[in-house]
Amino acid sequence: LLAERSSCSRITPCAQEVCVADIKNTLSSSTESGNAMNKTRITSFRGEYSFLSNFYSSPVHYQGMEFPTAEHAFQAAKTYNYETRKNILQAATPSEAKRLGRTIDLDLNWWNDAKIDIMHEIVWEKFASNSSLKEKLLATGNVVIEESNTWGDRFWGTVNGEGQNALGIILMAVRLELVHPFEPSHIDITFA
């Protein structure tokens, strides 16, 4: 997938350069290729690939708390209020955590600037701290990961092949980081 890298620097890990545009271009090419690329992309985070979902049950340590899923951690990251974070932590399901997260009064300028880095940090933690999940993510090789959905999320995923696929791109970036270890905090992921 990233054997030949362009001069883009949308993700810049230390001295090594990895480009989100390269990942997006591969995704775009695979969409145009139809059935020929079906074996080289993951478009559903269900069944065999349910572990890619933020709703997948796997502890995530984030800012001193252990959350039952990445979704719980991501929703809690929307606030610094300990009681609100604790309520999200204790949500019975990822869906409930998401519902609680949607009730937080956000500074949208801050959130829009921070959400990519926060998601990246949480996804990194999910896979780097769990050897079984790490192996599963690495086993996807160079497969394009696209968070295709039917609920209309064109930022974190795609709907009918259209969208930014931010979560899929972050998953592919984390997969690459796990192969070429470096500090994830040195990575800048930018979406046009």
Secondary structure by P-SEA (a helix, b strand, c coil): cccccccccccccccbbbbaaaaaaaaaaaaaacccccccccccccccccccccccbbbbbccccccccaaaaaaaaccccaaaaaaaaacccaaaaaaaaaacccaaaaaaacaaaaaaaaaaaaccccaaaaaaaaaccccbbbbcccccccccccccccccaaaaaaaaaaaaaaacccccccbbbbcc
